[in-house]
Amino acid sequence: MQTNPDNVLFTIKRNFVKILGKGIPFYSELIKEIFKEESEPEGESLRAEVLNKLKVEDSKREEKKDINYRKLLMDTVKVIATILTPLEQALSKLEFNIALSEEKTLTFSEKFRIWIMN
């Protein structure tokens, strides 16, 4: 068995590329960490430290509160009712502006340009 981490890394990388191809990412830091865990005397403590870092703590689930949909719906209707008047005013202003731009009278130069183009 090889004991030099660099030689082990080189061998693993060469075989990794042969077997899995170049499209798969190779993480040399992970290989070095695994090598340390397997070959050094304090490997078990290193492994336990990594597992403690990755440990997911159990979170207590909160009880779902009952949602009062009637109150939510009523609040929504109130908000929509207060927005209705400004929206109607904005819509009428837009319609007025559209009608105004469509009814625009052409100046003499605009009429002349249209006549020349046709």
TIZAKOL-218563 format. One line per 5 residues: number of its first residue (from 1); for each residue y, x, z of N, C-alpha, C, CB. Coordinates in Angstrom, 1 decimal. Each point is the difference from the previous one (the first is absolute). Glycine has a CB too. Layout:
NUM) Y:X:Z:Y:X:Z:Y:X:Z:Y:X:Z | ...
This chain:
1) -1.2:0.8:0.0:1.2:-0.8:0.0:1.2:0.9:0.0:-1.2:-1.9:1.2 | 2.3:1.5:-2.0:1.2:0.7:0.0:0.8:-0.3:1.2:0.0:0.0:-2.5 | 0.7:1.1:3.0:0.8:-0.3:1.2:1.5:0.2:-0.3:-1.9:0.8:1.4 | 2.3:-0.3:-2.5:1.4:0.1:-0.4:0.5:-1.3:-0.5:-0.3:2.5:-0.5 | 1.3:-3.1:1.1:0.5:-1.3:-0.4:0.5:0.0:-1.4:0.6:-0.5:2.3
6) 0.0:1.6:-2.8:0.5:0.0:-1.4:-1.1:0.0:-1.0:2.0:1.3:0.9 | -3.1:-0.6:-0.6:-1.1:0.0:-0.9:-0.7:-1.4:-0.1:-0.4:2.5:0.5 | 0.3:-3.1:0.7:-0.6:-1.3:0.1:0.9:-1.0:-0.8:-1.1:0.5:2.2 | 2.4:-0.4:-2.0:0.9:-0.9:-0.7:-0.1:0.2:-1.5:1.6:0.1:1.9 | -1.6:1.1:-2.4:-0.2:0.3:-1.4:-1.2:-0.6:-0.6:1.3:2.1:0.3
11) -2.4:-1.9:0.4:-1.3:-0.5:-0.4:0.0:-1.5:-0.1:-1.2:2.0:1.0 | 1.7:-2.7:0.0:0.0:-1.4:0.1:0.9:-0.6:-1.1:-0.4:0.1:2.4 | 1.6:0.6:-2.7:0.9:-0.5:-1.0:-0.7:0.2:-1.4:2.0:0.6:1.5 | -2.6:0.5:-1.7:-0.7:0.2:-1.3:-1.1:-1.1:-0.3:0.5:2.5:0.2 | -1.3:-2.8:0.8:-1.0:-1.0:-0.1:0.6:-1.4:-0.1:-1.6:1.5:1.3
16) 2.7:-1.7:-0.6:0.6:-1.3:0.0:0.5:-0.3:-1.4:0.7:0.3:2.4 | -0.1:0.7:-3.1:0.5:-0.3:-1.3:-1.1:-0.1:-1.0:2.0:1.3:0.6 | -3.1:-0.6:-0.4:-1.2:-0.1:-0.9:-0.6:-1.4:0.1:-0.4:2.4:0.3 | 0.3:-2.9:1.0:-0.7:-1.3:0.2:0.9:-1.2:-0.3:-1.5:1.2:1.7 | 2.7:-1.2:-1.1:0.8:-1.2:-0.1:1.1:0.1:-1.1:-0.4:-0.3:2.4
21) 0.6:1.4:-3.0:1.0:0.1:-1.0:1.4:0.3:0.5:-1.4:-1.5:-1.3 | 2.3:1.7:0.4:1.4:0.4:0.4:0.9:-1.2:0.4:-0.3:1.9:-1.6 | -0.1:-3.1:1.3:0.8:-1.1:0.3:0.1:-0.4:1.5:-0.5:-0.8:-2.2 | -0.5:1.2:3.0:0.0:-0.3:1.4:0.8:1.0:0.8:-2.3:-1.1:-0.3 | 3.1:0.7:1.2:0.8:1.0:0.8:-0.9:0.7:1.0:2.0:-1.4:-0.2
26) -1.6:2.7:0.4:-0.8:0.9:0.9:1.0:0.4:1.1:-1.5:0.9:-1.9 | 1.1:-1.2:3.1:0.9:0.3:1.2:-0.6:1.2:0.7:0.7:-2.4:0.2 | -0.1:3.6:-0.4:-0.5:1.2:0.6:0.2:0.0:1.6:0.5:1.2:-2.2 | 0.5:-1.8:2.6:0.3:-0.1:1.5:-1.2:-0.8:0.7:2.5:0.1:-0.4 | -3.0:-1.1:-0.3:-1.1:-0.8:0.6:-1.2:0.9:0.1:1.0:-2.2:-0.9
31) -1.3:2.9:-0.2:-1.2:0.9:0.0:0.1:1.0:1.1:-0.3:-0.4:-2.5 | 1.5:1.0:2.7:0.2:1.0:1.0:-0.2:-0.6:1.4:1.6:1.3:-1.5 | -1.1:-2.5:1.7:-0.2:-0.6:1.3:-1.5:-0.3:0.3:2.3:-1.0:-0.3 | -3.0:0.5:-0.7:-1.4:-0.3:0.1:-0.8:1.3:0.3:0.2:-2.0:-1.5 | 0.2:3.1:0.8:-0.6:1.3:0.2:0.2:0.4:1.5:0.3:0.6:-2.4
36) 0.9:-0.7:2.9:0.3:0.4:1.4:-0.9:-0.8:1.0:2.4:0.6:-0.7 | -2.5:-2.0:0.4:-0.7:-0.8:0.9:-1.5:0.3:0.0:1.6:-1.8:-0.4 | -2.1:2.3:-0.7:-1.5:0.3:-0.1:-0.3:1.4:0.4:-0.1:-1.6:-1.8 | 1.0:2.5:1.6:-0.4:1.4:0.3:0.5:0.6:1.3:0.0:0.3:-2.5 | 1.1:-0.8:3.0:0.6:0.6:1.2:-0.6:-0.6:1.3:2.1:0.4:-1.2
41) -2.2:0.3:2.3:-0.5:-0.5:1.2:0.7:-1.2:0.6:-0.8:2.3:0.5 | 2.1:-2.4:-0.7:0.8:-1.1:0.5:0.1:-1.1:-1.1:1.3:1.5:1.5 | -2.3:-1.6:-2.4:0.0:-1.0:-1.1:-0.1:-1.4:0.5:-1.1:1.7:-1.4 | 0.4:-1.9:2.5:-0.2:-1.4:0.6:1.4:-0.4:0.5:-2.4:0.4:0.6 | 3.1:0.4:0.1:1.3:-0.4:0.5:1.0:-0.2:-1.1:-0.5:1.3:2.1
46) 0.4:-0.5:-3.2:0.9:-0.3:-1.2:-0.3:-1.4:-0.6:0.1:2.5:-0.4 | -1.4:-2.7:0.3:-0.4:-1.3:-0.6:0.4:-1.2:0.9:-1.9:1.1:-1.1 | 1.8:-0.9:2.4:0.4:-1.1:1.0:1.5:-0.2:-0.1:-1.9:0.6:1.5 | 2.7:0.5:-1.7:1.4:-0.1:0.0:0.4:-0.7:-1.3:0.2:2.1:1.3 | -0.8:-1.8:-2.4:0.3:-0.7:-1.3:-0.3:-1.5:0.1:-0.4:2.1:-1.3
51) -0.8:-2.4:1.9:-0.4:-1.4:0.2:0.9:-0.8:0.9:-2.3:0.7:-0.4 | 2.9:0.0:1.4:0.9:-0.6:0.9:1.3:-0.3:-0.7:-1.0:1.1:1.9 | 1.4:-0.2:-2.8:1.2:-0.3:-0.8:-0.1:-1.2:-0.9:0.5:2.5:0.1 | -1.7:-2.6:-0.6:-0.3:-1.1:-1.0:-0.4:-1.3:0.6:-0.6:1.7:-1.6 | 0.4:-1.7:2.9:-0.4:-1.2:0.8:1.0:-1.1:-0.1:-1.3:1.4:1.5
56) 0.8:-2.6:-1.8:0.9:-1.2:-0.2:-0.1:-0.7:1.4:-0.3:-0.2:-2.6 | 1.4:-0.1:3.2:0.0:-0.7:1.2:-0.1:-1.5:-0.2:1.4:1.8:1.0 | -2.2:-2.4:-0.2:-0.1:-1.5:-0.1:1.2:-0.6:0.4:-2.5:0.1:0.4 | 3.0:-0.9:-1.2:1.3:-0.8:0.3:-0.4:-1.4:0.4:1.4:1.5:-1.5 | -0.8:-2.0:2.5:-0.4:-1.3:0.4:0.7:-1.0:-0.9:-0.2:0.7:2.4
61) -0.6:-1.6:-2.9:0.6:-1.0:-0.9:0.7:-1.0:0.8:-1.8:0.3:-1.7 | 3.0:-0.6:1.2:0.8:-1.1:0.6:-0.5:-1.3:-0.4:2.0:1.5:0.1 | -1.9:-2.4:0.8:-0.4:-1.4:-0.3:1.0:-0.6:-1.0:-1.1:-0.3:2.2 | 0.6:-0.3:-3.2:0.9:-0.6:-1.0:0.7:-1.2:0.6:-1.5:0.7:-1.9 | 2.8:-0.7:1.8:0.8:-1.0:0.5:-0.1:-1.2:-1.0:1.6:1.6:1.3
66) -1.7:-2.8:-0.7:0.1:-1.2:-0.9:1.3:-0.1:-0.6:-1.7:-1.1:1.4 | 1.8:1.0:-2.7:1.2:-0.1:-0.7:0.3:-1.5:-0.2:-0.3:2.2:-1.2 | 1.5:-2.6:1.6:0.5:-1.3:-0.2:0.5:-0.2:-1.4:0.5:-0.2:2.5 | -1.3:-0.2:-3.4:0.4:-0.1:-1.4:1.1:-1.1:-0.2:-2.3:0.8:-0.7 | 2.2:-1.8:1.5:1.0:-1.1:-0.2:1.4:0.6:0.3:-1.7:-1.8:0.7
71) 1.8:2.6:0.4:1.3:0.6:0.3:0.4:1.0:-1.1:-0.4:-0.3:2.5 | -0.5:1.1:-2.9:0.3:0.9:-1.1:0.5:-0.7:-1.3:-1.7:1.6:1.0 | 1.0:-2.7:-1.3:0.4:-0.8:-1.2:1.4:-0.6:0.2:-2.4:-0.5:-0.5 | 2.7:0.0:1.7:1.3:-0.6:0.2:1.1:1.0:0.0:-1.1:-1.7:1.4 | 0.8:2.9:-0.9:1.0:1.1:-0.1:0.3:0.4:-1.4:-0.7:0.8:2.2
76) -0.4:-0.8:-3.0:0.2:0.4:-1.5:0.8:-1.1:-0.7:-2.2:1.2:0.1 | 1.9:-2.4:0.2:0.8:-1.1:-0.6:1.5:0.1:0.4:-2.1:-1.5:0.0 | 2.4:1.8:1.2:1.4:0.1:0.5:0.7:1.2:-0.8:-0.7:-0.9:2.3 | 0.0:2.0:-2.5:0.6:1.1:-0.7:0.2:-0.3:-1.4:-1.1:1.6:1.5 | 0.2:-2.3:-2.2:0.1:-0.4:-1.4:1.1:-1.0:-0.1:-2.4:0.4:-0.4
81) 2.6:-1.3:1.3:1.0:-1.0:0.0:1.4:0.7:0.1:-1.5:-1.7:1.0 | 1.7:2.7:-0.2:1.2:0.7:0.1:0.4:0.8:-1.3:-0.3:0.1:2.5 | -0.7:0.4:-3.2:0.2:0.8:-1.2:0.2:-0.9:-1.2:-1.4:1.8:1.0 | 1.1:-3.0:-0.9:0.0:-0.9:-1.2:1.4:-0.1:-0.6:-1.9:-1.3:1.0 | 2.9:1.1:-0.2:1.4:-0.2:-0.5:0.5:1.2:-0.7:0.4:-1.6:1.9
86) -0.5:2.8:-1.3:0.5:1.2:-0.7:-0.8:0.3:-1.3:0.7:0.9:2.2 | -2.0:-1.2:-2.2:-0.7:0.1:-1.3:0.4:-0.9:-1.0:-1.9:0.7:1.3 | 2.2:-2.0:-1.0:0.5:-0.9:-0.9:1.3:0.4:-0.6:-1.2:-1.8:1.2 | 2.1:2.3:-0.3:1.3:0.5:-0.5:-0.1:1.2:-1.0:1.0:-0.8:2.2 | -1.9:1.7:-1.8:-0.2:1.2:-0.9:-0.6:-0.5:-1.3:-0.4:1.5:2.0
91) -0.5:-2.4:-2.0:-0.6:-0.5:-1.2:1.0:-0.7:-0.9:-2.2:-0.3:1.2 | 3.0:-0.6:-0.6:1.1:-0.6:-0.8:1.0:1.0:-0.6:-0.3:-2.1:1.4 | 0.6:3.1:-0.6:0.9:1.0:-0.5:-0.6:0.8:-1.2:1.0:0.2:2.3 | -2.3:0.1:-2.2:-0.7:0.7:-1.1:-0.1:-0.9:-1.3:-1.4:1.2:1.7 | 1.2:-2.5:-1.5:-0.1:-0.9:-1.1:1.4:-0.1:-0.7:-1.8:-1.3:1.1
96) 2.9:1.3:-0.3:1.3:-0.1:-0.5:0.3:1.3:-0.8:0.7:-1.4:1.9 | -1.0:2.5:-1.4:0.2:1.3:-0.7:-0.8:0.1:-1.3:0.5:1.1:2.3 | -1.7:-1.6:-2.3:-0.8:0.0:-1.2:0.7:-0.9:-1.1:-2.1:0.4:1.4 | 2.5:-1.6:-0.9:0.6:-0.9:-1.0:1.3:0.6:-0.5:-1.0:-1.9:1.2 | 1.8:2.6:-0.3:1.2:0.6:-0.4:-0.2:1.1:-1.0:1.0:-0.6:2.2
101) -2.0:1.4:-2.0:-0.3:1.1:-0.9:-0.5:-0.5:-1.4:-0.5:1.5:2.0 | -0.2:-2.6:-2.0:-0.5:-0.5:-1.2:1.1:-0.7:-0.8:-2.2:-0.3:1.0 | 3.2:-0.2:-0.4:1.1:-0.7:-0.6:1.2:0.9:-0.4:-0.7:-2.1:1.2 | 0.5:3.3:-1.0:1.1:1.0:-0.2:0.5:-0.1:-1.5:-1.0:1.5:1.8 | 2.3:-1.6:-1.9:0.5:0.0:-1.4:0.2:1.4:-0.5:1.2:-2.2:0.5
106) -1.5:2.3:-1.7:0.0:1.4:-0.7:1.4:0.3:-0.4:-2.4:-0.3:-0.8 | 2.8:1.6:1.0:1.3:0.4:-0.4:-0.1:0.3:-1.5:0.5:1.0:2.2 | 0.7:-0.8:-2.8:0.0:0.2:-1.5:-0.8:1.3:-0.4:2.3:-1.1:0.0 | -2.2:2.1:0.8:-0.8:1.3:-0.3:-1.5:-0.3:0.1:2.0:1.4:0.8 | -2.4:-2.2:0.2:-1.4:-0.3:0.1:-0.5:-0.8:-1.2:0.2:0.1:2.5
111) 0.6:-1.1:-2.9:-0.4:-0.8:-1.1:0.0:0.8:-1.3:1.1:-2.0:1.1 | -0.2:2.9:-1.2:0.1:0.9:-1.2:-1.2:0.9:-0.1:2.5:-0.1:0.0 | -2.9:0.7:1.2:-1.2:0.9:0.1:-1.3:-0.8:-0.4:1.2:1.4:1.8 | -1.3:-2.6:-1.3:-1.2:-0.8:-0.4:0.0:-0.4:-1.5:0.0:-1.0:2.3 | 1.2:0.7:-2.8:0.1:-0.2:-1.5:-0.4:1.2:-0.8:1.8:-1.7:0.5
116) -1.4:2.9:-0.1:-0.3:1.2:-0.7:-1.5:0.3:0.1:2.3:0.9:0.4 | -2.9:-1.1:0.7:-1.4:0.3:0.2:-0.9:-0.9:-0.8:0.5:0.8:2.3 | -0.1:-2.1:-2.5:-0.8:-0.9:-0.7:0.3:0.1:-1.5:-0.2:-1.5:1.9
